[in-house]
Amino acid sequence: MVRRCGLLTNNREPVPLKGIEVALEVKDHVATVVSTLHYDNKEDKAIEAVFVFPLPGDAAVCHFSAKVGQTEIVAEVKEKQEAREEYDDALSSGQQAFLLEESEQSSDIFSLSVGSLPPGESASIRLEYIIELAVQADDALRFCLPAVLNPRYQPQGSEGGGVQVTSVPASQVPYSLSFSARVSSPRQVSKIDSNCSLEPLQYLNAEQSQAVVKLAAGHKFDRDVELLIYYQDAHQPAAVVEAGQVSAKPGTLMGDAVVMLSVYPEFPQAVMSSLASSGEFVFLLDRSGSMSGTRISSARDTLLLLLKSLPMGCYFNIYSFGSSFEHIFPTSVEYSEKTMEEALKKVKEMQANLGGTEILQPLKHIYNQPCIPSQPRQLFVFTDGEVGNTKEVTSLVKKNSTSHRCFSFGIGEGASTALINGMAKEGGGHAQFITGADRMQPKVMQTLQFALQPAVEDISVTWDLPQGVTAIVLSPPLTAIFQGQRSLIYAQLTGQSSEAKDCFVTVKYNLAGHPTQNQIPFTLQPTEETGLTIHRLSARTVIRSLETEKNNYDLMPFMEREDKKEEEDGVKQKVVELSVQSGVSSSHTAFIAVHKGESSTTQGPLLRQIIPVPSCSKLRMMCYLSPSLGDCDSMRKRMVNAGRKNFEEQNFDLLKMGMRSSKKKSAPSTRNSADSCVEKTLASSSPTDPLLQLVSLQKASGSWELKPTLAAVLGKTSKEVEKLKPASANENVWATILALVWLHGFKSDAEVEWKLLARKAASWLLSLNAPSVTDCVVAANTLLGCNVQKDTLGL
């Protein structure tokens, strides 16, 4: 037998994809990404290469071209079936063809087919997309280049097929990645952080408002590439006007001017100082096999912090899901010492042992529970996002958006951006991604602070424009506004005016009974050098709204089948027309390029090759959860994608079988190095973490009791603690002030994790009006060797 050498797939075939170059350009909070993929056919016959890969779910893919030799072919956007047929016809004729299509099940997965690449020939594929960068809790702008694509679990009985990929461990990815970023802003670029090794930041001007940075050599493909961009005096309200396309018809989205508004609300401090003391908090935790190890451990620690931080008087419940779902209480219960302790006892026992990732059924169950009067429902979802029915899930959240807010957390590398961002967007909440060495707790606790902000109601947007000019709002209506978070509004400006009048947009809302407004001035003078960026982001916004509208018809069983099909077809036609007009991809269109030159004609059958992608996935989990399935390599061979024609048609029978098997057998205590992807996903606090030990001792009321366990956490003996207690002080008052002084004195770097529970403790102390508080603070500082002032404790 001849041993194949060089870059090989897991089928021992040479890999035609040799390298990927990514150039990122960030202007303020909008990013343009250009990816170039280099293919090289070393076979002795023509090949068809298929590459399934991730992109951000809210990206506007707006350019696709191929360069073969000195010839560049720019792709057109066409209706998906028409594009597929043109691609197949080209291959049948021996011509070179290139097809790029978005998954109909999830907007963050694309399939690229490079057809009829002759032997010895090279080709470069250029892919361009635009995306808005999300604001993080620390004011950073987050860019993520997805490098990891995990198989998506398709629930039994779901319509549509799961998206299958050929995956390999990160260490075996047979192609290289180079990445560079150029950042510019009207303000100074303070710094750029990353979860990957970067070359030193280089400024391009004296004002330090332009900078470049590159990914250090040797990227291992074991994580997504994340950049956190920090600006000086960041995030001011702004408006950007972009002129229409000269060749487009006036009155259309591409022919008219478009404005993008960035709204950054500043809530009055008096309102923000009093966080909500009511609400129904529902926590939904993924306990599928891929959540094993540090992920589930960190999730348990996070639930401890959440439960200790909830306000007295609220209601709560905890659900967990896999192939089935469980709940701690039949319905949400009032938060008390008894219910909190009962929940914590069950949280400690939670393992990642519930099989697959079927999130739809527990969501339906939660939404079917009646809402509690005067207790606004807040849903927190924790998942690694490996689901195949993303659009079904986000449509369900949207359908129930008037009865709750949804906050979502993507855990680990490769979490679906379409699912995590989609749930938060449709549920009027906020999304967070927890990758690499990120601690889950601070991000979740920051989000709890968002959830406890006073609800913003009666949101309205009014436009003050010159006579003859009208604004057609393209974005969905604003349903949620959070302090420190950006809201974007796109609008098409139709008509013309000779007036040189300033324009204003006023966002009005009701905040905890206080009428509030934010006004943004702008002019109709177009901003230079934006190209059609704003138009394409606007088109993407409209396309996503229309696709959601189409998916919502699946949730209307009362509609007649003929009526439903007619409505769906009408919406689909609108999507196709706008996608073709704007050149922005959709789930119903595809980019198609055909090289019709005679020199490209090839003869004979094509050799089909599937390009593998890195994965930190359930496949690795299945290797030790289900030994009966055999080794990972053989399993992966059985899951190789049969190609582009089956991109939307195959299901995950094997994956479902593995997950069902995992419920019957427990994981071995030892794992080999092949499972390192799973082990590296999240850093978690040790069970001996003093902070978590202290938090675990807090009562639901916010107080602590004077016990030996508390003294041990503080690093003191019971005798030392009791000796310095002021004579007139209540034991629990003394214990609570000791805990607060210790938190401020020794854990100030983790304040975001304990801020809410400390605030609850201070409220408990103030409610007692205890006379010995000042003496206790002085004594606590003496005992612990701190210098924390009484005012710092909120007392």
MIMIMAR-21253 format. One record per residue (C-alpha): x, y, z; residue in three letters. Coordinates in steps of 0.001 Angstrom, whole numbers, padded with zeros to 6 digits, always signed. Example, Ala and Ser with C-alpha at 12.3 -4.5 7.8 and 13.67 -1.06 7.14 Angstrom:
<setors>
+012300-004500+007800Ala/+013670-001060+007140Ser/
</setors>
This chain:
<setors>
+000000+000000+000000Met/+001313+003436-000951Val/+001321+005934+001952Arg/-000059+009355+000934Arg/+002125+012287+002008Cys/+001627+016034+002334Gly/-001532+017756+003607Leu/-004252+015135+003890Leu/-007908+015052+004941Thr/-009047+012409+007407Asn/-009881+010332+004312Asn/-006123+010405+003525Arg/-006709+012688+000517Glu/-004568+015772-000235Pro/-006171+018990+000989Val/-006473+021602-001729Pro/-006979+024530+000723Leu/-003486+025798+001587Lys/-004047+028988+003538Gly/-006453+031715+004624Ile/-005586+035417+004811Glu/-007916+037723+006729Val/-007713+041524+006602Ala/-009927+043398+009071Leu/-010660+047105+008800Glu/-012549+048714+011686Val/-013975+052220+011329Lys/-015393+053272+014679Asp/-017845+050405+015428His/-018256+048924+011910Val/-015895+046249+010632Ala/-015168+045155+007068Thr/-013575+041722+006774Val/-011837+040454+003639Val/-010908+036756+003639Ser/-008797+035243+000879Thr/-008685+031442+000579Leu/-005887+029899-001465His/-006549+026563-003199Tyr/-003978+024407-004969Asp/-004825+021163-006790Asn/-001902+018715-006503Lys/-003963+015818-007875Glu/-003553+014417-011377Asp/-007231+015062-012164Lys/-009730+017898-011778Ala/-011255+018296-008317Ile/-014245+019853-006597Glu/-013368+021172-003124Ala/-016136+021765-000561Val/-015491+023865+002541Phe/-018161+024381+005224Val/-017113+027145+007618Phe/-018477+029577+010213Pro/-019069+033314+009889Leu/-020665+035687+012404Pro/-024431+035191+012287Gly/-025163+038899+011843Asp/-022590+039526+009098Ala/-023597+041031+005758Ala/-021710+038978+003148Val/-021446+041369+000209Cys/-018659+040212-002138His/-017427+036906-003520Phe/-014911+036497-006326Ser/-012414+033966-007643Ala/-009066+034483-009310Lys/-007718+031707-011501Val/-004367+032537-013037Gly/-004696+036168-014106Gln/-008462+036006-014575Thr/-010820+037292-011866Glu/-014461+036244-011870Ile/-016835+038284-009676Val/-019849+036343-008430Ala/-023454+037434-008729Glu/-026211+036937-006175Val/-029028+034745-007502Lys/-031938+032753-006124Glu/-030397+029725-004418Lys/-031870+026949-006564Gln/-031096+028887-009730Glu/-027494+029353-008567Ala/-027133+025652-007725Arg/-028420+024633-011144Glu/-026049+027057-012873Glu/-023169+025625-010818Tyr/-024099+022020-011694Asp/-024535+022907-015377Asp/-021103+024540-015423Ala/-019445+021473-013926Leu/-021278+019207-016363Ser/-019874+021323-019194Ser/-016341+021046-017819Gly/-016210+024706-016788Gln/-014851+026106-013565Gln/-017530+027336-011145Ala/-017651+028721-007604Phe/-020659+028663-005299Leu/-021112+030309-001887Leu/-024320+029658+000035Glu/-025670+030320+003513Glu/-027288+027539+005510Ser/-031072+027707+005599Glu/-030993+026444+009190Gln/-028414+028813+010671Ser/-027128+032132+009338Ser/-023628+031592+010781Asp/-022686+028616+008564Ile/-021648+028888+004909Phe/-020673+026344+002275Ser/-018088+027173-000386Leu/-017774+024905-003424Ser/-014794+025263-005754Val/-015676+023261-008823Gly/-013587+021838-011631Ser/-010148+022996-010520Leu/-007783+021455-013108Pro/-004707+019446-012073Pro/-001797+021673-011131Gly/-004044+024767-011077Glu/-004331+027313-008253Ser/-007266+029524-007325Ala/-007808+032321-004825Ser/-011257+032960-003407Ile/-012052+036421-002000Arg/-014911+036760+000465Leu/-015973+040069+002020Glu/-018443+040822+004778Tyr/-019457+043745+006995Ile/-020514+043577+010624Ile/-021373+045888+013524Glu/-019180+045317+016574Leu/-020965+044627+019855Ala/-020238+046738+022930Val/-019026+044813+025975Gln/-019750+045665+029600Ala/-016303+047297+029957Asp/-016977+049490+026860Asp/-014767+047392+024571Ala/-015890+046634+021022Leu/-015720+042893+020375Arg/-014725+041392+017027Phe/-014680+037624+016664Cys/-013327+035693+013706Leu/-014929+032252+014003Pro/-012241+029620+013485Ala/-013995+026677+015146Val/-017096+025017+013727Leu/-018701+022269+015789Asn/-021312+019842+014464Pro/-024804+021083+015279Arg/-027230+018749+017058Tyr/-030494+018290+015148Gln/-033416+017357+017456Pro/-035472+014360+016450Gln/-038532+015349+014478Gly/-037214+018800+013533Ser/-037757+020006+010013Glu/-034658+020475+007878Gly/-031379+018703+008197Gly/-028515+019408+010475Gly/-025439+020994+008983Val/-022641+018459+008782Gln/-018975+019255+008595Val/-015800+017273+008309Thr/-013853+018201+011422Ser/-010416+017462+012808Val/-008776+018303+016133Pro/-007376+021825+016163Ala/-003797+020520+016149Ser/-004387+018759+012820Gln/-005847+021616+010757Val/-003962+021334+007461Pro/-003929+024994+006394Tyr/-002537+028245+007756Ser/-004173+031483+008914Leu/-002761+035000+008732Ser/-004738+037868+010269Phe/-004196+041626+010347Ser/-006408+044456+011605Ala/-006447+048187+010908Arg/-008473+050292+013352Val/-009467+053939+012930Ser/-011785+056191+014913Ser/-012410+059901+015568Pro/-011147+059105+019088Arg/-007899+057661+020384Gln/-007427+053897+020185Val/-006481+053122+023798Ser/-005565+049464+023417Lys/-006418+046222+021647Ile/-006599+042965+023603Asp/-007006+039439+022272Ser/-007377+035845+023399Asn/-004618+035002+020878Cys/-000993+036086+020686Ser/-000619+039387+018827Leu/+002320+041300+017496Glu/+002823+044695+019240Pro/+000223+047379+018459Leu/+001508+049995+016006Gln/+000021+053509+015820Tyr/-000124+055200+012414Leu/-000525+058845+013522Asn/+000376+061151+016391Ala/-003224+061302+017649Glu/-003164+057497+018039Gln/-006571+057341+016339Ser/-005310+054827+013777Gln/-003521+051597+014557Ala/-002626+048214+013098Val/-002109+044867+014753Val/-001353+041356+013475Lys/-001876+037836+014734Leu/+001415+036305+015831Ala/+002662+033401+013749Ala/+001712+029860+014694Gly/-002035+030165+015365His/-003224+026709+016455Lys/-006901+026883+015417Phe/-007922+025810+018927Asp/-010011+028948+019446Arg/-011873+031703+017657Asp/-009808+034852+017132Val/-011229+037567+019387Glu/-010223+041239+019438Leu/-011345+043703+022113Leu/-010925+047289+020916Ile/-010902+050138+023426Tyr/-011422+053786+022453Tyr/-010801+056852+024619Gln/-014113+058521+025610Asp/-015895+055782+023747Ala/-019430+055437+022537His/-021039+058790+021966Gln/-024420+059047+020181Pro/-023805+059553+016468Ala/-025414+059513+013036Ala/-023799+058519+009730Val/-025479+059409+006424Val/-024461+057510+003286Glu/-025366+058535-000262Ala/-027283+056105-002455Gly/-025808+054084-005295Gln/-025695+056224-008451Val/-026740+053336-010703Ser/-029692+052304-008483Ala/-033238+053544-008956Lys/-034297+056432-006668Pro/-036953+055341-004197Gly/-035249+051976-003592Thr/-033119+051124-000582Leu/-029909+051133-002645Met/-030886+054282-004613Gly/-031753+056530-001653Asp/-029539+057859+001111Ala/-029463+055798+004314Val/-028718+056926+007878Val/-027325+054772+010699Met/-028029+056059+014219Leu/-026043+054895+017243Ser/-028031+055475+020423Val/-026171+055328+023756Tyr/-028639+056155+026525Pro/-027459+057700+029773Glu/-029957+056966+032518Phe/-030257+059393+035480Pro/-028084+058264+038398Gln/-030988+058624+040819Ala/-032932+056002+038864Val/-029963+053666+038383Met/-029084+053617+042082Ser/-032269+051746+042892Ser/-032174+048417+041062Leu/-035361+046420+040642Ala/-036381+044327+043647Ser/-038906+042212+041767Ser/-038964+039911+038793Gly/-039214+036259+037793Glu/-035716+034961+037053Phe/-035641+031765+034993Val/-032261+030103+034396Phe/-031958+027574+031546Leu/-028719+025551+031607Leu/-027327+023308+028866Asp/-026344+019941+030362Arg/-025581+018152+027097Ser/-022445+016028+026817Gly/-020341+018843+025348Ser/-020788+020880+028554Met/-018668+018369+030485Ser/-015550+019239+032481Gly/-014787+022860+033302Thr/-017871+024179+031490Arg/-020410+022561+033806Ile/-018232+023274+036842Ser/-018066+026969+035985Ser/-021819+026988+035325Ala/-022482+025597+038821Arg/-020283+028300+040379Asp/-022112+030930+038348Thr/-025523+029720+039489Leu/-024289+030008+043080Leu/-023418+033682+042531Leu/-026703+034325+040729Leu/-028841+032753+043434Leu/-027045+034652+046191Lys/-027459+037936+044283Ser/-031199+037773+043612Leu/-033303+040360+045449Pro/-035701+039364+048206Met/-039275+039366+046956Gly/-038518+038023+043479Cys/-039406+034604+042012Tyr/-037077+032104+040334Phe/-036651+028634+038835Asn/-033834+026639+037241Ile/-034283+024420+034166Tyr/-031625+022228+032555Ser/-031739+020419+029233Phe/-030096+017897+026974Gly/-032099+015324+025006Ser/-034759+015910+027673Ser/-035211+018670+030237Phe/-035602+018981+034005Glu/-036676+021707+036434His/-035962+022223+040130Ile/-039490+023463+040920Phe/-042701+022688+038969Pro/-043290+026442+038653Thr/-041310+029509+039696Ser/-041220+029991+043476Val/-040708+032988+045735Glu/-037076+033587+046647Tyr/-036430+032744+050287Ser/-033805+031034+052426Glu/-035623+027718+052082Lys/-036094+027813+048294Thr/-032571+029147+047717Met/-030996+026328+049753Glu/-033148+023705+048022Glu/-032057+025017+044613Ala/-028366+025182+045583Leu/-028445+021599+046810Lys/-029662+020426+043397Lys/-027291+022716+041492Val/-024316+021058+043237Lys/-025411+017698+041808Glu/-025750+018887+038199Met/-023583+017096+035640Gln/-023328+017285+031849Ala/-025198+014017+031437Asn/-028470+014796+029628Leu/-027373+013825+026097Gly/-028021+016056+023065Gly/-028830+019752+022787Thr/-032615+020032+022429Glu/-033395+023535+023626Ile/-036725+024043+021854Leu/-038879+021911+024172Gln/-037776+023478+027485Pro/-038280+026925+025951Leu/-041819+025996+024933Lys/-042485+024699+028441His/-041189+027919+030030Ile/-043234+030126+027731Tyr/-046362+028075+028472Asn/-046053+028899+032180Gln/-048287+031858+033121Pro/-046400+035045+033958Cys/-046566+036224+037588Ile/-048283+039618+038030Pro/-045855+042488+038779Ser/-042876+040118+038354Gln/-041327+040761+034893Pro/-039890+037537+033475Arg/-036131+037485+032822Gln/-034759+034396+031045Leu/-031042+033515+031263Phe/-029882+030857+028762Val/-026487+029127+029075Phe/-025469+026903+026141Thr/-022555+025939+023925Asp/-024897+026672+021021Gly/-024440+023413+019127Glu/-027998+023173+017767Val/-029207+022645+014228Gly/-032647+024285+014512Asn/-031415+027815+015232Thr/-034154+029631+013335Lys/-036915+027646+015034Glu/-035478+028651+018408Val/-035043+032359+017638Thr/-038528+032526+016083Ser/-040011+031061+019267Leu/-038186+033654+021377Val/-039479+036446+019137Lys/-043035+035122+019344Lys/-042861+035423+023144Asn/-040835+038643+023268Ser/-043680+040692+024760Thr/-043780+038530+027900Ser/-040068+038386+028829His/-036492+039494+028235Arg/-033939+036904+027107Cys/-030243+037069+028074Phe/-028044+034493+026342Ser/-024535+033155+026981Phe/-022447+031289+024407Gly/-020052+028958+026207Ile/-016819+027682+024670Gly/-015236+027834+021238Glu/-017545+027554+018262Gly/-020767+028611+020026Ala/-023291+029590+017374Ser/-023382+033380+017003Thr/-026665+033091+015120Ala/-028268+031347+018097Leu/-026735+033373+020955Ile/-027106+036809+019354Asn/-030446+035876+017800Gly/-032057+034860+021096Met/-030897+038046+022837Ala/-031936+040274+019956Lys/-035380+038735+019544Glu/-035864+038611+023313Gly/-034896+042242+023936Gly/-031926+041209+026081Gly/-028162+041039+025846His/-025704+038404+024570Ala/-022326+037402+025995Gln/-019689+034956+024725Phe/-017417+033106+027144Ile/-014384+031608+025414Thr/-010809+030589+026061Gly/-009718+031463+029581Ala/-012692+033778+030212Asp/-014342+033426+033587Arg/-018063+032941+033211Met/-018990+034628+036498Gln/-018116+038294+035772Pro/-019896+038329+032423Lys/-023016+036724+033853Val/-023114+039051+036847Met/-022726+042068+034555Gln/-025746+040810+032656Thr/-027725+040346+035879Leu/-027122+044037+036527Gln/-028641+044752+033091Phe/-031633+042589+033989Ala/-032113+044477+037247Leu/-032083+047856+035524Gln/-035503+049512+035517Pro/-037536+048398+032527Ala/-037655+050936+029696Val/-041204+051332+028392Glu/-043094+053288+025733Asp/-040097+053699+023413Ile/-040723+056018+020473Ser/-038503+057499+017749Val/-039386+060803+016082Thr/-037656+062513+013154Trp/-037238+066240+012556Asp/-036271+066509+008873Leu/-036401+069243+006193Pro/-039627+069507+004249Gln/-039700+067014+001386Gly/-037514+064439+003125Val/-039052+061388+004812Thr/-037447+058680+006936Ala/-038496+055052+006395Ile/-037245+053117+009419Val/-035685+049820+008308Leu/-034804+048393+011732Ser/-037283+046481+013877Pro/-038886+048696+016563Pro/-036735+049259+019651Leu/-038065+047049+022441Thr/-035198+047264+024930Ala/-032669+049906+025942Ile/-029910+049343+028509Phe/-027588+051778+030230Gln/-024183+051687+028535Gly/-025347+049601+025578Gln/-025632+050734+021970Arg/-028865+050518+020016Ser/-028694+050912+016227Leu/-031428+052347+014011Ile/-031261+052260+010198Tyr/-033522+054448+008082Ala/-033946+055127+004375Gln/-034141+058861+003556Leu/-036480+059446+000624Thr/-037102+062700-001196Gly/-035005+065855-001485Gln/-034885+069308+000047Ser/-033061+072536-000712Ser/-033156+073562+002961Glu/-029829+073583+004794Ala/-031537+072585+008004Lys/-030088+070495+010801Asp/-031877+067213+011378Cys/-032736+065631+014704Phe/-033771+062197+015873Val/-035368+062004+019299Thr/-035645+058730+021209Val/-038239+059012+023990Lys/-038989+056422+026649Tyr/-040362+055970+030124Asn/-037818+054879+032747Leu/-039217+053831+036124Ala/-042005+056376+035745Gly/-039638+059152+034578His/-040145+060451+030994Pro/-036675+060531+029404Thr/-035315+061395+025973Gln/-032070+061357+023992Asn/-031649+063619+020954Gln/-029123+063083+018151Ile/-028391+065900+015655Pro/-027119+065239+012127Phe/-027039+066750+008633Thr/-028071+065282+005296Leu/-024521+065732+003983Gln/-023257+062202+003239Pro/-020228+060942+005087Thr/-017229+060422+002822Glu/-015491+057100+002172Glu/-018091+054722+003509Thr/-018824+053191+000105Gly/-022069+051248+000465Leu/-021303+049875+003930Thr/-024330+051414+005650Ile/-026653+050418+002798His/-025531+046807+002996Arg/-025911+046674+006766Leu/-029391+048158+006313Ser/-030221+045536+003688Ala/-028948+042798+005998Arg/-031205+044133+008785Thr/-034279+044063+006524Val/-033392+040606+005147Ile/-033033+039132+008658Arg/-036366+040659+009693Ser/-038091+039187+006638Leu/-036515+035752+007241Glu/-037748+035837+010837Thr/-041212+036786+009584Glu/-041162+033787+007234Lys/-040072+031461+010056Asn/-042901+032752+012239Asn/-045434+031187+009887Tyr/-044159+027784+011033Asp/-045412+028719+014524Leu/-048973+029365+013289Met/-050698+025969+013187Pro/-054106+027608+012820Phe/-053279+028860+009295Met/-054438+026849+006314Glu/-051555+025169+004501Arg/-052269+027003+001229Glu/-052457+030388+002969Asp/-049270+029684+004903Lys/-047393+028703+001730Lys/-048644+031784-000091Glu/-047462+034074+002720Glu/-044095+032294+002972Glu/-043546+032492-000781Asp/-044353+036208-000728Gly/-041826+036900+002006Val/-039220+034726+000278Lys/-039675+036712-002942Gln/-039041+039972-001050Lys/-035876+038494+000469Val/-034573+037331-002919Val/-035288+040696-004585Glu/-033546+042723-001867Leu/-030630+040262-001666Ser/-030039+040471-005427Val/-030481+044262-005478Gln/-028082+044893-002569Ser/-025602+042101-003238Gly/-025988+040834+000347Val/-026379+037108+000996Ser/-029497+035507+002479Ser/-030764+032027+003261Ser/-032681+032032-000053His/-029895+033214-002355Thr/-026327+032251-003196Ala/-023256+033753-004842Phe/-022418+032060-008153Ile/-019381+032619-010396Ala/-018642+030694-013603Val/-015383+030915-015544His/-016561+030493-019118Lys/-013203+030827-020827Gly/-012157+027899-023036Glu/-008913+027464-021146Ser/-010817+026441-018039Ser/-012625+023522-019654Thr/-011811+020155-018099Thr/-012786+016649-019062Gln/-013705+013543-017084Gly/-015218+013010-013635Pro/-014305+015337-010740Leu/-012647+014171-007557Leu/-014682+015567-004648Arg/-012735+016605-001553Gln/-014109+017946+001718Ile/-011982+020531+003546Ile/-011859+019780+007290Pro/-012411+022494+009908Val/-011204+022659+013517Pro/-013698+021487+016093Ser/-014034+021438+019889Cys/-017182+019407+019675Ser/-019484+016708+020884Lys/-017512+014311+018716Leu/-014711+014427+021249Arg/-017229+013962+024029Met/-018775+010986+022279Met/-015396+009263+022083Cys/-015338+008717+025833Tyr/-019046+008940+026638Leu/-019897+006253+024110Ser/-017019+003807+023623Pro/-019354+001531+021694Ser/-019250+003974+018792Leu/-015572+003304+018205Gly/-012625+005625+017967Asp/-013009+009265+016977Cys/-011248+008934+013654Asp/-013520+006164+012436Ser/-016555+008031+013738Met/-015494+011164+011940Arg/-015063+009218+008715Lys/-018647+008025+009077Arg/-019763+011647+009496Met/-017955+013063+006455Val/-020260+015368+004582Asn/-021414+013807+001357Ala/-021041+017154-000335Gly/-022791+020343-001317Arg/-025930+018669-002616Lys/-026603+017345+000868Asn/-025664+020567+002643Phe/-029287+021113+003725Glu/-030498+017522+003562Glu/-028457+015355+005919Gln/-029327+014728+009546Asn/-027319+013891+012611Phe/-028507+010322+013210Asp/-025061+009289+014373Leu/-024728+012326+016615Leu/-028145+011681+018140Lys/-027234+008048+018661Met/-024080+009080+020458Gly/-025909+011469+022725Met/-028538+008911+023638Arg/-025782+006422+024382Ser/-024047+008923+026621Ser/-026954+008791+029050Lys/-026294+005119+029690Lys/-022564+005232+030367Lys/-020600+007558+032560Ser/-017361+009163+031401Ala/-014110+007449+032389Pro/-012052+009293+034945Ser/-009072+009588+032608Thr/-009002+011162+029154Arg/-006292+011259+026535Asn/-004749+014330+024973Ser/-007222+014246+022116Ala/-009783+015659+024517Asp/-007730+018778+025241Ser/-010173+020904+023242Cys/-012844+020138+025807Val/-010543+020665+028777Glu/-009261+024044+027585Lys/-012635+025640+027050Thr/-013137+027604+030249Leu/-011181+028537+033307Ala/-013248+027815+036391Ser/-012879+028694+040033Ser/-011570+025911+042190Ser/-013980+024483+044790Pro/-011573+025947+047379Thr/-011855+029479+045982Asp/-012269+031648+049112Pro/-014621+034039+047293Leu/-017040+031261+046385Leu/-016710+029783+049862Gln/-017655+033116+051401Leu/-020550+033590+048961Val/-021866+030096+049726Ser/-022208+031076+053395Leu/-024413+034110+052712Gln/-028104+033888+053598Lys/-030873+034810+051172Ala/-031527+038007+053168Ser/-027968+039176+052421Gly/-026565+038526+055902Ser/-023872+036175+057171Trp/-023912+034183+060416Glu/-021012+034133+062879Leu/-019757+030572+062461Lys/-016383+028781+062411Pro/-016728+028290+058645Thr/-016847+032061+058136Leu/-013760+032565+060321Ala/-011911+029900+058313Ala/-012676+031641+054991Val/-011394+034909+056450Leu/-008186+033155+057483Gly/-008882+033571+061209Lys/-009813+031354+064137Thr/-013213+031579+065803Ser/-011486+032860+068946Lys/-009826+035742+067020Glu/-013112+036720+065403Val/-015103+036654+068647Glu/-012414+038512+070606Lys/-012629+041664+068473Leu/-016433+041739+068174Lys/-017759+044997+069709Pro/-019684+044149+072884Ala/-022908+045796+071743Ser/-022867+044293+068247Ala/-025299+041662+067061Asn/-023447+038514+065938Glu/-024924+038523+062436Asn/-024255+042254+062021Val/-020606+041652+062982Trp/-020336+038654+060652Ala/-021879+040568+057733Thr/-019572+043575+058151Ile/-016567+041224+058361Leu/-017600+039656+055056Ala/-018094+043040+053380Leu/-014750+044407+054590Val/-013007+041234+053378Trp/-014645+041510+049939Leu/-013637+045159+049513His/-010194+044638+051015Gly/-009118+041427+049266Phe/-011401+040867+046253Lys/-011768+044337+044733Ser/-010516+042982+041377Asp/-013574+040690+041229Ala/-016079+043315+042370Glu/-018391+042738+039433Val/-018959+039193+040727Glu/-019984+040167+044275Trp/-021279+043721+043808Lys/-024964+042781+043841Leu/-024795+040415+046810Leu/-022762+043021+048736Ala/-025411+045608+047948Arg/-028019+043207+049309Lys/-025956+042760+052491Ala/-025682+046540+052944Ala/-029449+046909+052495Ser/-029993+044280+055195Trp/-027710+046170+057585Leu/-029413+049501+056886Leu/-032831+047954+057467Ser/-031749+047011+061021Leu/-030512+050516+061812Asn/-027978+048855+064114Ala/-026142+051313+066396Pro/-022831+049437+066380Ser/-022107+049501+062641Val/-019295+052070+062869Thr/-017566+050187+065687Asp/-017861+046948+063702Cys/-016244+048501+060615Val/-013295+049762+062681Val/-012882+046405+064420Ala/-013155+044467+061128Ala/-010402+046582+059556Asn/-008217+045918+062587Thr/-008841+042171+062495Leu/-008343+041764+058745Leu/-005597+044339+058275Gly/-007664+046438+055851Cys/-008515+050117+055514Asn/-012056+050049+054095Val/-014210+053079+054834Gln/-017801+052796+056044Lys/-019062+054787+053039Asp/-017348+052349+050685Thr/-019510+049575+052119Leu/-022678+051465+051184Gly/-023485+052156+054832Leu/
</setors>
